[in-house]
């Protein structure tokens, strides 16, 4: 989907959710685009923070919590 729905030079992505599906989506996007930043929003601040920490360490890119959708 990133091939057809995102510009080839896209470097920032926004993600809604911080569960297992969001993890797979971020990993897939990072595999096909040279991402610099991922912004994550989810309803639970604690889960959002943990997700960002996990993905930062896993992908070595800037994964930050978003304060609002």
PDB file of N, CA, C and O in Angstrom:
ATOM      1  N   UNK A   1       0.823  -1.194   0.000  1.00  0.00           N
ATOM      2  CA  UNK A   1       0.000   0.000   0.000  1.00  0.00           C
ATOM      3  C   UNK A   1       0.865   1.255   0.000  1.00  0.00           C
ATOM      4  O   UNK A   1       0.498   2.249  -0.626  1.00  0.00           O
ATOM      5  N   UNK A   2       2.009   1.229   0.692  1.00  0.00           N
ATOM      6  CA  UNK A   2       2.876   2.415   0.742  1.00  0.00           C
ATOM      7  C   UNK A   2       3.351   2.800  -0.649  1.00  0.00           C
ATOM      8  O   UNK A   2       3.534   3.982  -0.943  1.00  0.00           O
ATOM      9  N   UNK A   3       3.550   1.815  -1.497  1.00  0.00           N
ATOM     10  CA  UNK A   3       4.009   2.097  -2.865  1.00  0.00           C
ATOM     11  C   UNK A   3       3.021   2.987  -3.608  1.00  0.00           C
ATOM     12  O   UNK A   3       3.426   3.877  -4.356  1.00  0.00           O
ATOM     13  N   UNK A   4       1.736   2.755  -3.407  1.00  0.00           N
ATOM     14  CA  UNK A   4       0.716   3.475  -4.154  1.00  0.00           C
ATOM     15  C   UNK A   4       0.104   4.642  -3.379  1.00  0.00           C
ATOM     16  O   UNK A   4      -0.401   5.580  -3.996  1.00  0.00           O
ATOM     17  N   UNK A   5       0.133   4.613  -2.067  1.00  0.00           N
ATOM     18  CA  UNK A   5      -0.562   5.636  -1.283  1.00  0.00           C
ATOM     19  C   UNK A   5       0.347   6.692  -0.664  1.00  0.00           C
ATOM     20  O   UNK A   5      -0.142   7.718  -0.192  1.00  0.00           O
ATOM     21  N   UNK A   6       1.642   6.465  -0.655  1.00  0.00           N
ATOM     22  CA  UNK A   6       2.575   7.430  -0.054  1.00  0.00           C
ATOM     23  C   UNK A   6       3.577   7.897  -1.098  1.00  0.00           C
ATOM     24  O   UNK A   6       3.951   7.154  -2.005  1.00  0.00           O
ATOM     25  N   UNK A   7       3.996   9.126  -0.950  1.00  0.00           N
ATOM     26  CA  UNK A   7       5.036   9.630  -1.851  1.00  0.00           C
ATOM     27  C   UNK A   7       6.315   8.816  -1.655  1.00  0.00           C
ATOM     28  O   UNK A   7       6.594   8.374  -0.540  1.00  0.00           O
ATOM     29  N   UNK A   8       7.089   8.611  -2.706  1.00  0.00           N
ATOM     30  CA  UNK A   8       8.338   7.842  -2.582  1.00  0.00           C
ATOM     31  C   UNK A   8       9.338   8.489  -1.623  1.00  0.00           C
ATOM     32  O   UNK A   8      10.176   7.792  -1.052  1.00  0.00           O
ATOM     33  N   UNK A   9       9.264   9.798  -1.438  1.00  0.00           N
ATOM     34  CA  UNK A   9      10.203  10.488  -0.552  1.00  0.00           C
ATOM     35  C   UNK A   9       9.649  10.702   0.858  1.00  0.00           C
ATOM     36  O   UNK A   9      10.233  11.454   1.638  1.00  0.00           O
ATOM     37  N   UNK A  10       8.531  10.054   1.197  1.00  0.00           N
ATOM     38  CA  UNK A  10       7.932  10.206   2.529  1.00  0.00           C
ATOM     39  C   UNK A  10       8.899   9.708   3.606  1.00  0.00           C
ATOM     40  O   UNK A  10       9.463   8.619   3.493  1.00  0.00           O
ATOM     41  N   UNK A  11       9.080  10.517   4.644  1.00  0.00           N
ATOM     42  CA  UNK A  11      10.012  10.166   5.719  1.00  0.00           C
ATOM     43  C   UNK A  11       9.349  10.154   7.091  1.00  0.00           C
ATOM     44  O   UNK A  11       9.955   9.713   8.068  1.00  0.00           O
ATOM     45  N   UNK A  12       8.106  10.636   7.173  1.00  0.00           N
ATOM     46  CA  UNK A  12       7.362  10.682   8.439  1.00  0.00           C
ATOM     47  C   UNK A  12       6.044   9.950   8.238  1.00  0.00           C
ATOM     48  O   UNK A  12       5.375  10.119   7.218  1.00  0.00           O
ATOM     49  N   UNK A  13       5.678   9.130   9.229  1.00  0.00           N
ATOM     50  CA  UNK A  13       4.421   8.389   9.164  1.00  0.00           C
ATOM     51  C   UNK A  13       3.687   8.555  10.492  1.00  0.00           C
ATOM     52  O   UNK A  13       4.307   8.646  11.551  1.00  0.00           O
ATOM     53  N   UNK A  14       2.365   8.591  10.417  1.00  0.00           N
ATOM     54  CA  UNK A  14       1.534   8.622  11.616  1.00  0.00           C
ATOM     55  C   UNK A  14       0.807   7.299  11.754  1.00  0.00           C
ATOM     56  O   UNK A  14       0.325   6.737  10.771  1.00  0.00           O
ATOM     57  N   UNK A  15       0.731   6.806  12.984  1.00  0.00           N
ATOM     58  CA  UNK A  15       0.102   5.518  13.238  1.00  0.00           C
ATOM     59  C   UNK A  15      -0.936   5.674  14.343  1.00  0.00           C
ATOM     60  O   UNK A  15      -0.670   6.287  15.377  1.00  0.00           O
ATOM     61  N   UNK A  16      -2.114   5.118  14.116  1.00  0.00           N
ATOM     62  CA  UNK A  16      -3.152   5.080  15.140  1.00  0.00           C
ATOM     63  C   UNK A  16      -3.125   3.699  15.774  1.00  0.00           C
ATOM     64  O   UNK A  16      -3.322   2.692  15.095  1.00  0.00           O
ATOM     65  N   UNK A  17      -2.883   3.654  17.064  1.00  0.00           N
ATOM     66  CA  UNK A  17      -2.842   2.393  17.783  1.00  0.00           C
ATOM     67  C   UNK A  17      -1.433   2.017  18.197  1.00  0.00           C
ATOM     68  O   UNK A  17      -0.452   2.475  17.611  1.00  0.00           O
ATOM     69  N   UNK A  18      -1.349   1.167  19.228  1.00  0.00           N
ATOM     70  CA  UNK A  18      -0.039   0.757  19.732  1.00  0.00           C
ATOM     71  C   UNK A  18      -0.014  -0.733  20.066  1.00  0.00           C
ATOM     72  O   UNK A  18       0.697  -1.168  20.972  1.00  0.00           O
ATOM     73  N   UNK A  19      -0.789  -1.490  19.332  1.00  0.00           N
ATOM     74  CA  UNK A  19      -0.841  -2.929  19.550  1.00  0.00           C
ATOM     75  C   UNK A  19      -0.017  -3.698  18.532  1.00  0.00           C
ATOM     76  O   UNK A  19       0.831  -3.132  17.842  1.00  0.00           O
ATOM     77  N   UNK A  20      -0.279  -4.993  18.450  1.00  0.00           N
ATOM     78  CA  UNK A  20       0.501  -5.867  17.576  1.00  0.00           C
ATOM     79  C   UNK A  20       0.347  -5.493  16.101  1.00  0.00           C
ATOM     80  O   UNK A  20       1.304  -5.609  15.336  1.00  0.00           O
ATOM     81  N   UNK A  21      -0.834  -5.048  15.697  1.00  0.00           N
ATOM     82  CA  UNK A  21      -1.024  -4.692  14.297  1.00  0.00           C
ATOM     83  C   UNK A  21      -0.227  -3.432  13.943  1.00  0.00           C
ATOM     84  O   UNK A  21       0.360  -3.353  12.863  1.00  0.00           O
ATOM     85  N   UNK A  22      -0.205  -2.463  14.834  1.00  0.00           N
ATOM     86  CA  UNK A  22       0.568  -1.239  14.598  1.00  0.00           C
ATOM     87  C   UNK A  22       2.055  -1.570  14.485  1.00  0.00           C
ATOM     88  O   UNK A  22       2.764  -0.991  13.662  1.00  0.00           O
ATOM     89  N   UNK A  23       2.517  -2.493  15.303  1.00  0.00           N
ATOM     90  CA  UNK A  23       3.929  -2.885  15.253  1.00  0.00           C
ATOM     91  C   UNK A  23       4.275  -3.435  13.874  1.00  0.00           C
ATOM     92  O   UNK A  23       5.283  -3.043  13.285  1.00  0.00           O
ATOM     93  N   UNK A  24       3.455  -4.330  13.361  1.00  0.00           N
ATOM     94  CA  UNK A  24       3.698  -4.902  12.044  1.00  0.00           C
ATOM     95  C   UNK A  24       3.651  -3.864  10.940  1.00  0.00           C
ATOM     96  O   UNK A  24       4.436  -3.923   9.994  1.00  0.00           O
ATOM     97  N   UNK A  25       2.732  -2.911  11.056  1.00  0.00           N
ATOM     98  CA  UNK A  25       2.613  -1.874  10.039  1.00  0.00           C
ATOM     99  C   UNK A  25       3.840  -0.966  10.031  1.00  0.00           C
ATOM    100  O   UNK A  25       4.351  -0.614   8.968  1.00  0.00           O
ATOM    101  N   UNK A  26       4.305  -0.590  11.212  1.00  0.00           N
ATOM    102  CA  UNK A  26       5.485   0.272  11.293  1.00  0.00           C
ATOM    103  C   UNK A  26       6.707  -0.463  10.751  1.00  0.00           C
ATOM    104  O   UNK A  26       7.498   0.117  10.007  1.00  0.00           O
ATOM    105  N   UNK A  27       6.868  -1.722  11.113  1.00  0.00           N
ATOM    106  CA  UNK A  27       8.004  -2.493  10.609  1.00  0.00           C
ATOM    107  C   UNK A  27       7.949  -2.622   9.084  1.00  0.00           C
ATOM    108  O   UNK A  27       8.976  -2.512   8.415  1.00  0.00           O
ATOM    109  N   UNK A  28       6.762  -2.853   8.540  1.00  0.00           N
ATOM    110  CA  UNK A  28       6.615  -2.987   7.088  1.00  0.00           C
ATOM    111  C   UNK A  28       6.932  -1.665   6.392  1.00  0.00           C
ATOM    112  O   UNK A  28       7.630  -1.654   5.378  1.00  0.00           O
ATOM    113  N   UNK A  29       6.432  -0.557   6.922  1.00  0.00           N
ATOM    114  CA  UNK A  29       6.708   0.743   6.324  1.00  0.00           C
ATOM    115  C   UNK A  29       8.200   1.068   6.378  1.00  0.00           C
ATOM    116  O   UNK A  29       8.762   1.604   5.423  1.00  0.00           O
ATOM    117  N   UNK A  30       8.828   0.742   7.494  1.00  0.00           N
ATOM    118  CA  UNK A  30      10.268   0.997   7.634  1.00  0.00           C
ATOM    119  C   UNK A  30      11.078   0.152   6.649  1.00  0.00           C
ATOM    120  O   UNK A  30      12.185   0.527   6.265  1.00  0.00           O
ATOM    121  N   UNK A  31      10.523  -0.978   6.248  1.00  0.00           N
ATOM    122  CA  UNK A  31      11.226  -1.848   5.298  1.00  0.00           C
ATOM    123  C   UNK A  31      11.170  -1.301   3.868  1.00  0.00           C
ATOM    124  O   UNK A  31      12.058  -1.588   3.065  1.00  0.00           O
ATOM    125  N   UNK A  32      10.143  -0.521   3.543  1.00  0.00           N
ATOM    126  CA  UNK A  32       9.992  -0.039   2.163  1.00  0.00           C
ATOM    127  C   UNK A  32      10.231   1.455   2.005  1.00  0.00           C
ATOM    128  O   UNK A  32      10.304   1.952   0.882  1.00  0.00           O
ATOM    129  N   UNK A  33      10.354   2.173   3.105  1.00  0.00           N
ATOM    130  CA  UNK A  33      10.630   3.606   3.068  1.00  0.00           C
ATOM    131  C   UNK A  33      11.741   3.927   4.057  1.00  0.00           C
ATOM    132  O   UNK A  33      11.867   3.279   5.097  1.00  0.00           O
ATOM    133  N   UNK A  34      12.537   4.925   3.726  1.00  0.00           N
ATOM    134  CA  UNK A  34      13.598   5.363   4.639  1.00  0.00           C
ATOM    135  C   UNK A  34      12.987   6.370   5.612  1.00  0.00           C
ATOM    136  O   UNK A  34      13.088   7.581   5.418  1.00  0.00           O
ATOM    137  N   UNK A  35      12.357   5.852   6.652  1.00  0.00           N
ATOM    138  CA  UNK A  35      11.659   6.700   7.616  1.00  0.00           C
ATOM    139  C   UNK A  35      12.632   7.404   8.549  1.00  0.00           C
ATOM    140  O   UNK A  35      13.658   6.847   8.940  1.00  0.00           O
ATOM    141  N   UNK A  36      12.291   8.633   8.894  1.00  0.00           N
ATOM    142  CA  UNK A  36      13.047   9.389   9.891  1.00  0.00           C
ATOM    143  C   UNK A  36      12.269   9.498  11.195  1.00  0.00           C
ATOM    144  O   UNK A  36      12.859   9.594  12.271  1.00  0.00           O
ATOM    145  N   UNK A  37      10.927   9.483  11.095  1.00  0.00           N
ATOM    146  CA  UNK A  37      10.111   9.660  12.295  1.00  0.00           C
ATOM    147  C   UNK A  37       8.783   8.945  12.145  1.00  0.00           C
ATOM    148  O   UNK A  37       8.180   8.932  11.073  1.00  0.00           O
ATOM    149  N   UNK A  38       8.341   8.350  13.245  1.00  0.00           N
ATOM    150  CA  UNK A  38       7.022   7.744  13.329  1.00  0.00           C
ATOM    151  C   UNK A  38       6.303   8.409  14.495  1.00  0.00           C
ATOM    152  O   UNK A  38       6.822   8.449  15.610  1.00  0.00           O
ATOM    153  N   UNK A  39       5.106   8.931  14.234  1.00  0.00           N
ATOM    154  CA  UNK A  39       4.282   9.532  15.282  1.00  0.00           C
ATOM    155  C   UNK A  39       3.171   8.554  15.621  1.00  0.00           C
ATOM    156  O   UNK A  39       2.454   8.082  14.739  1.00  0.00           O
ATOM    157  N   UNK A  40       3.033   8.255  16.908  1.00  0.00           N
ATOM    158  CA  UNK A  40       2.088   7.229  17.347  1.00  0.00           C
ATOM    159  C   UNK A  40       1.047   7.836  18.275  1.00  0.00           C
ATOM    160  O   UNK A  40       1.384   8.540  19.227  1.00  0.00           O
ATOM    161  N   UNK A  41      -0.216   7.558  17.990  1.00  0.00           N
ATOM    162  CA  UNK A  41      -1.281   7.954  18.896  1.00  0.00           C
ATOM    163  C   UNK A  41      -2.099   6.726  19.245  1.00  0.00           C
ATOM    164  O   UNK A  41      -2.433   5.919  18.377  1.00  0.00           O
ATOM    165  N   UNK A  42      -2.416   6.593  20.513  1.00  0.00           N
ATOM    166  CA  UNK A  42      -3.349   5.571  20.977  1.00  0.00           C
ATOM    167  C   UNK A  42      -4.072   6.127  22.197  1.00  0.00           C
ATOM    168  O   UNK A  42      -3.639   7.117  22.786  1.00  0.00           O
ATOM    169  N   UNK A  43      -5.161   5.494  22.567  1.00  0.00           N
ATOM    170  CA  UNK A  43      -5.989   6.013  23.657  1.00  0.00           C
ATOM    171  C   UNK A  43      -5.300   5.977  25.013  1.00  0.00           C
ATOM    172  O   UNK A  43      -5.588   6.808  25.874  1.00  0.00           O
ATOM    173  N   UNK A  44      -4.400   5.033  25.212  1.00  0.00           N
ATOM    174  CA  UNK A  44      -3.752   4.869  26.510  1.00  0.00           C
ATOM    175  C   UNK A  44      -2.322   5.380  26.450  1.00  0.00           C
ATOM    176  O   UNK A  44      -1.481   4.827  25.741  1.00  0.00           O
ATOM    177  N   UNK A  45      -2.056   6.449  27.207  1.00  0.00           N
ATOM    178  CA  UNK A  45      -0.731   7.087  27.176  1.00  0.00           C
ATOM    179  C   UNK A  45       0.378   6.106  27.571  1.00  0.00           C
ATOM    180  O   UNK A  45       1.449   6.112  26.964  1.00  0.00           O
ATOM    181  N   UNK A  46       0.136   5.279  28.563  1.00  0.00           N
ATOM    182  CA  UNK A  46       1.157   4.337  29.025  1.00  0.00           C
ATOM    183  C   UNK A  46       1.529   3.340  27.921  1.00  0.00           C
ATOM    184  O   UNK A  46       2.712   3.085  27.693  1.00  0.00           O
ATOM    185  N   UNK A  47       0.538   2.783  27.244  1.00  0.00           N
ATOM    186  CA  UNK A  47       0.809   1.846  26.148  1.00  0.00           C
ATOM    187  C   UNK A  47       1.508   2.547  24.986  1.00  0.00           C
ATOM    188  O   UNK A  47       2.398   1.981  24.352  1.00  0.00           O
ATOM    189  N   UNK A  48       1.099   3.769  24.720  1.00  0.00           N
ATOM    190  CA  UNK A  48       1.708   4.559  23.645  1.00  0.00           C
ATOM    191  C   UNK A  48       3.193   4.768  23.910  1.00  0.00           C
ATOM    192  O   UNK A  48       4.014   4.607  23.007  1.00  0.00           O
ATOM    193  N   UNK A  49       3.542   5.127  25.144  1.00  0.00           N
ATOM    194  CA  UNK A  49       4.940   5.347  25.526  1.00  0.00           C
ATOM    195  C   UNK A  49       5.754   4.063  25.404  1.00  0.00           C
ATOM    196  O   UNK A  49       6.857   4.079  24.857  1.00  0.00           O
ATOM    197  N   UNK A  50       5.222   2.957  25.907  1.00  0.00           N
ATOM    198  CA  UNK A  50       5.933   1.672  25.829  1.00  0.00           C
ATOM    199  C   UNK A  50       6.141   1.245  24.380  1.00  0.00           C
ATOM    200  O   UNK A  50       7.208   0.746  24.021  1.00  0.00           O
ATOM    201  N   UNK A  51       5.122   1.440  23.552  1.00  0.00           N
ATOM    202  CA  UNK A  51       5.230   1.091  22.136  1.00  0.00           C
ATOM    203  C   UNK A  51       6.346   1.896  21.478  1.00  0.00           C
ATOM    204  O   UNK A  51       7.154   1.349  20.727  1.00  0.00           O
ATOM    205  N   UNK A  52       6.389   3.190  21.760  1.00  0.00           N
ATOM    206  CA  UNK A  52       7.415   4.053  21.159  1.00  0.00           C
ATOM    207  C   UNK A  52       8.814   3.615  21.580  1.00  0.00           C
ATOM    208  O   UNK A  52       9.721   3.555  20.750  1.00  0.00           O
ATOM    209  N   UNK A  53       8.994   3.312  22.858  1.00  0.00           N
ATOM    210  CA  UNK A  53      10.301   2.850  23.335  1.00  0.00           C
ATOM    211  C   UNK A  53      10.719   1.561  22.628  1.00  0.00           C
ATOM    212  O   UNK A  53      11.856   1.422  22.179  1.00  0.00           O
ATOM    213  N   UNK A  54       9.781   0.626  22.541  1.00  0.00           N
ATOM    214  CA  UNK A  54      10.067  -0.668  21.912  1.00  0.00           C
ATOM    215  C   UNK A  54      10.444  -0.499  20.440  1.00  0.00           C
ATOM    216  O   UNK A  54      11.412  -1.097  19.971  1.00  0.00           O
ATOM    217  N   UNK A  55       9.684   0.310  19.722  1.00  0.00           N
ATOM    218  CA  UNK A  55       9.927   0.474  18.296  1.00  0.00           C
ATOM    219  C   UNK A  55      11.189   1.303  18.024  1.00  0.00           C
ATOM    220  O   UNK A  55      11.887   1.058  17.041  1.00  0.00           O
ATOM    221  N   UNK A  56      11.482   2.276  18.884  1.00  0.00           N
ATOM    222  CA  UNK A  56      12.735   3.036  18.738  1.00  0.00           C
ATOM    223  C   UNK A  56      13.920   2.098  18.823  1.00  0.00           C
ATOM    224  O   UNK A  56      14.836   2.156  18.003  1.00  0.00           O
ATOM    225  N   UNK A  57      13.892   1.245  19.811  1.00  0.00           N
ATOM    226  CA  UNK A  57      15.013   0.324  20.004  1.00  0.00           C
ATOM    227  C   UNK A  57      15.074  -0.723  18.891  1.00  0.00           C
ATOM    228  O   UNK A  57      16.160  -1.107  18.456  1.00  0.00           O
ATOM    229  N   UNK A  58      13.928  -1.174  18.440  1.00  0.00           N
ATOM    230  CA  UNK A  58      13.871  -2.216  17.416  1.00  0.00           C
ATOM    231  C   UNK A  58      14.297  -1.704  16.036  1.00  0.00           C
ATOM    232  O   UNK A  58      14.972  -2.418  15.294  1.00  0.00           O
ATOM    233  N   UNK A  59      13.905  -0.462  15.686  1.00  0.00           N
ATOM    234  CA  UNK A  59      14.141   0.048  14.335  1.00  0.00           C
ATOM    235  C   UNK A  59      15.225   1.109  14.243  1.00  0.00           C
ATOM    236  O   UNK A  59      15.652   1.466  13.145  1.00  0.00           O
ATOM    237  N   UNK A  60      15.673   1.613  15.377  1.00  0.00           N
ATOM    238  CA  UNK A  60      16.689   2.671  15.414  1.00  0.00           C
ATOM    239  C   UNK A  60      16.263   3.911  14.622  1.00  0.00           C
ATOM    240  O   UNK A  60      17.065   4.518  13.912  1.00  0.00           O
ATOM    241  N   UNK A  61      14.996   4.268  14.760  1.00  0.00           N
ATOM    242  CA  UNK A  61      14.501   5.517  14.196  1.00  0.00           C
ATOM    243  C   UNK A  61      13.714   6.251  15.273  1.00  0.00           C
ATOM    244  O   UNK A  61      13.392   5.675  16.313  1.00  0.00           O
ATOM    245  N   UNK A  62      13.406   7.512  15.029  1.00  0.00           N
ATOM    246  CA  UNK A  62      12.694   8.342  15.975  1.00  0.00           C
ATOM    247  C   UNK A  62      11.219   7.966  15.993  1.00  0.00           C
ATOM    248  O   UNK A  62      10.497   8.265  15.042  1.00  0.00           O
ATOM    249  N   UNK A  63      10.761   7.318  17.052  1.00  0.00           N
ATOM    250  CA  UNK A  63       9.351   6.955  17.219  1.00  0.00           C
ATOM    251  C   UNK A  63       8.860   7.720  18.434  1.00  0.00           C
ATOM    252  O   UNK A  63       9.338   7.517  19.550  1.00  0.00           O
ATOM    253  N   UNK A  64       7.885   8.615  18.197  1.00  0.00           N
ATOM    254  CA  UNK A  64       7.465   9.544  19.250  1.00  0.00           C
ATOM    255  C   UNK A  64       5.954   9.436  19.486  1.00  0.00           C
ATOM    256  O   UNK A  64       5.186   9.176  18.559  1.00  0.00           O
ATOM    257  N   UNK A  65       5.546   9.638  20.733  1.00  0.00           N
ATOM    258  CA  UNK A  65       4.112   9.654  21.029  1.00  0.00           C
ATOM    259  C   UNK A  65       3.484  10.966  20.546  1.00  0.00           C
ATOM    260  O   UNK A  65       4.079  12.034  20.685  1.00  0.00           O
ATOM    261  N   UNK A  66       2.301  10.877  19.988  1.00  0.00           N
ATOM    262  CA  UNK A  66       1.548  12.048  19.556  1.00  0.00           C
ATOM    263  C   UNK A  66       0.523  12.390  20.631  1.00  0.00           C
ATOM    264  O   UNK A  66      -0.134  11.499  21.170  1.00  0.00           O
ATOM    265  N   UNK A  67       0.386  13.656  20.939  1.00  0.00           N
ATOM    266  CA  UNK A  67      -0.543  14.087  21.977  1.00  0.00           C
ATOM    267  C   UNK A  67      -1.996  14.039  21.574  1.00  0.00           C
ATOM    268  O   UNK A  67      -2.881  14.025  22.430  1.00  0.00           O
ATOM    269  N   UNK A  68      -2.254  14.013  20.271  1.00  0.00           N
ATOM    270  CA  UNK A  68      -3.638  13.937  19.788  1.00  0.00           C
ATOM    271  C   UNK A  68      -3.650  13.254  18.417  1.00  0.00           C
ATOM    272  O   UNK A  68      -2.634  13.192  17.726  1.00  0.00           O
ATOM    273  N   UNK A  69      -4.818  12.748  18.048  1.00  0.00           N
ATOM    274  CA  UNK A  69      -4.896  12.064  16.747  1.00  0.00           C
ATOM    275  C   UNK A  69      -4.707  13.034  15.605  1.00  0.00           C
ATOM    276  O   UNK A  69      -4.742  12.632  14.442  1.00  0.00           O
TER     277      UNK A  69
END
